[in-house]
Amino acid sequence: MRYGTPFGVVDVAGPSMRRLLSDGDRVLVRYGAPPRPGAVVLFRHPRRPELLVVKRAVGRRPGGWWMLSDNPLVRTDSREYGVVPDELVLGRVLLRLAPRPAWLAPGRRLERVLRGRPGRLAARLGVVAPFEAEP
């Protein structure tokens, strides 16, 4: 949670980001960092604002961001609740702290180089195309 600092630690619960994050992982969030397509972000659930959610921002839509799970078996994302308004987006997930540290927010240049290339380095850095890009 955020208490006067631009960074915070959040525990991941559930299987929705399974390709990248697992239930019980701890991640570092940079609050206020603007999302960009392909980034993993933290936001408030549009229908249950007390619930914090970690998903991949696929792209801008009228009224906010389209968010998808990395796990194709989980459909509790924008396909269920629609576009996430900008004011509900809290920040971008930078790295997994535990159980295995991994950087999840490479710079734009590195992300462009890695995007679309298969391999462990791209996946380790969080440059993973969502399984379904459009609604």
C-alpha positions in Angstrom: 0.0 0.0 0.0 1.0 3.6 -0.5 1.9 5.7 2.5 3.7 8.9 1.3 6.2 7.1 -0.9 6.2 6.5 -4.6 7.0 2.8 -4.1 5.2 0.0 -2.4 5.3 -3.8 -2.0 2.2 -5.8 -3.0 1.5 -9.5 -2.5 0.0 -11.3 -5.6 -3.0 -13.6 -4.9 -4.5 -15.9 -7.5 -3.5 -17.4 -10.8 -4.4 -14.7 -13.3 -0.8 -13.7 -14.1 0.5 -17.2 -13.9 2.9 -17.0 -16.9 4.8 -14.2 -15.1 3.7 -14.1 -11.5 2.4 -16.7 -9.1 0.2 -16.7 -6.1 2.2 -15.5 -3.2 4.8 -13.5 -5.2 5.7 -10.1 -3.8 6.2 -7.3 -6.3 7.5 -3.7 -6.1 5.1 -1.1 -7.5 5.9 2.4 -8.5 2.8 4.4 -7.7 1.9 7.1 -10.1 4.0 5.6 -12.9 1.9 5.8 -16.1 1.0 2.5 -17.7 2.1 1.8 -21.2 1.0 -1.0 -23.5 2.5 -4.3 -22.4 3.3 -3.2 -18.8 2.1 -5.0 -15.7 0.1 -2.6 -13.6 -1.7 -2.3 -10.3 -5.2 -0.9 -10.2 -8.4 -0.8 -8.3 -11.1 -3.2 -9.5 -13.8 -1.1 -11.4 -16.7 -2.9 -9.6 -15.0 -3.5 -6.2 -12.7 -0.5 -5.5 -11.5 -2.1 -2.2 -9.8 -4.9 -4.3 -6.4 -4.2 -5.8 -5.6 -6.0 -9.0 -2.4 -6.8 -11.0 -2.9 -7.3 -14.7 -1.2 -6.5 -18.0 -2.2 -3.2 -19.7 -2.9 -4.1 -23.3 -3.7 -0.6 -24.6 -5.7 2.6 -24.4 -9.4 2.5 -25.1 -12.0 5.3 -24.8 -12.4 5.9 -21.1 -9.2 4.1 -19.9 -7.1 1.0 -20.2 -7.9 -2.5 -21.5 -6.4 -5.0 -18.9 -5.8 -8.7 -19.5 -4.6 -11.7 -17.5 -1.5 -13.5 -18.7 -3.2 -16.8 -17.8 -5.5 -17.7 -20.7 -7.7 -19.8 -18.3 -8.6 -16.7 -16.2 -11.1 -14.3 -17.7 -11.6 -12.0 -14.7 -10.1 -9.0 -16.6 -11.4 -6.3 -19.0 -13.3 -9.0 -20.9 -15.5 -9.2 -17.8 -15.5 -5.6 -16.3 -14.6 -3.5 -19.3 -12.2 -0.6 -19.6 -10.4 0.4 -16.4 -10.7 4.2 -15.9 -7.4 6.1 -15.6 -8.2 7.2 -12.0 -8.3 3.6 -10.9 -4.8 2.8 -12.2 -2.4 3.1 -9.2 1.0 2.4 -10.8 3.3 0.1 -12.7 4.8 -3.1 -11.3 8.6 -2.8 -11.6 10.0 -6.1 -10.3 9.2 -9.3 -8.5 11.0 -9.3 -5.1 10.2 -12.8 -4.0 10.5 -15.7 -4.3 12.8 -15.2 -7.3 13.7 -11.6 -8.0 13.1 -10.5 -11.5 13.0 -7.2 -13.3 9.5 -6.7 -14.9 9.7 -3.2 -16.3 12.5 -2.8 -18.8 13.1 0.6 -20.4 11.3 1.4 -23.6 14.3 0.8 -25.8 15.1 -2.6 -24.3 11.4 -3.5 -24.5 11.3 -2.7 -28.2 14.3 -4.9 -28.8 12.9 -7.8 -26.9 9.2 -7.6 -28.0 8.2 -10.4 -30.2 11.4 -12.4 -29.6 11.0 -15.7 -28.0 13.3 -16.6 -25.1 13.9 -16.7 -21.5 15.4 -13.2 -21.2 12.3 -11.5 -22.7 10.0 -13.5 -20.4 12.2 -12.9 -17.3 12.1 -9.1 -18.0 8.3 -9.2 -18.3 8.2 -8.5 -22.0 5.5 -11.0 -22.8 2.7 -10.4 -25.2 -0.7 -11.1 -23.7 -2.4 -14.2 -25.1 -5.2 -12.0 -26.5 -4.6 -8.4 -27.5 -8.0 -7.2 -28.4 -11.4 -7.5 -26.8 
